[in-house]
Amino acid sequence: NTPELAISLYQKYRGQGIGTAMMKRMLELLKEKGYSKTSLAVQKDNYAFKMYQDLGFRIICENEEEYIMEYYFNH
């Protein structure tokens, strides 16, 4: 019962706050729907890793290539 997120932007749109705005809106929608948490997988060398941390995602496990992260909603 934990939704998993996936997001990607064309390179020319990166660094403009679009991805952060999209993620914030997705988190708002999931919270409104009553979910207690969400998750995602991100490659360790992905530029968006810091954005996920800044939004409140925390690493719960990892393998050689990626981090598995979760975000918990405060209801």
C-alpha positions in Angstrom: 0.0 0.0 0.0 3.0 2.3 -0.5 2.9 4.2 -3.8 6.2 4.4 -5.6 7.1 7.6 -7.5 9.1 8.0 -10.7 9.9 11.3 -12.3 12.1 12.5 -15.1 12.6 15.8 -16.9 14.2 16.6 -20.2 17.7 18.0 -19.5 16.8 21.5 -20.9 14.1 21.8 -18.1 16.4 20.8 -15.2 17.6 23.3 -12.6 14.6 25.5 -12.9 12.6 24.2 -10.0 10.1 22.3 -12.1 11.0 18.8 -10.7 10.8 20.1 -7.2 7.4 21.7 -7.8 6.1 18.5 -9.4 7.3 16.4 -6.5 5.8 18.7 -3.9 2.4 18.5 -5.8 2.6 14.7 -6.0 3.3 14.6 -2.3 0.4 16.9 -1.5 -2.0 14.7 -3.6 -0.8 11.5 -1.9 -1.3 13.1 1.5 -4.8 14.2 0.6 -5.6 10.7 -0.5 -4.6 9.5 3.0 -1.3 7.7 2.3 1.1 7.4 5.2 4.3 7.1 3.1 5.6 6.9 -0.4 8.9 5.6 -1.9 11.2 5.9 -4.8 14.5 4.4 -6.2 17.2 6.8 -7.4 20.5 6.0 -9.0 23.4 7.0 -6.7 24.9 9.3 -9.3 21.5 11.0 -10.2 21.6 14.8 -9.9 18.1 14.7 -8.3 19.2 12.7 -5.2 19.8 15.9 -3.2 16.4 17.3 -4.1 14.8 14.1 -2.7 16.7 14.5 0.5 15.8 18.2 0.7 12.1 17.3 0.3 12.3 14.9 3.2 13.0 11.5 1.6 15.3 9.3 3.7 17.4 6.3 2.5 16.0 3.0 3.8 18.3 0.7 1.9 20.7 0.6 -1.0 22.5 -1.6 -3.5 25.5 -1.0 -5.7 23.6 1.3 -8.1 20.7 2.9 -6.2 19.2 4.2 -3.0 15.7 3.2 -2.0 14.1 6.1 -0.3 10.9 6.7 1.6 8.9 9.8 2.6 6.6 9.8 5.6 3.6 12.1 5.7 2.7 14.0 8.9 -1.1 13.8 9.2 
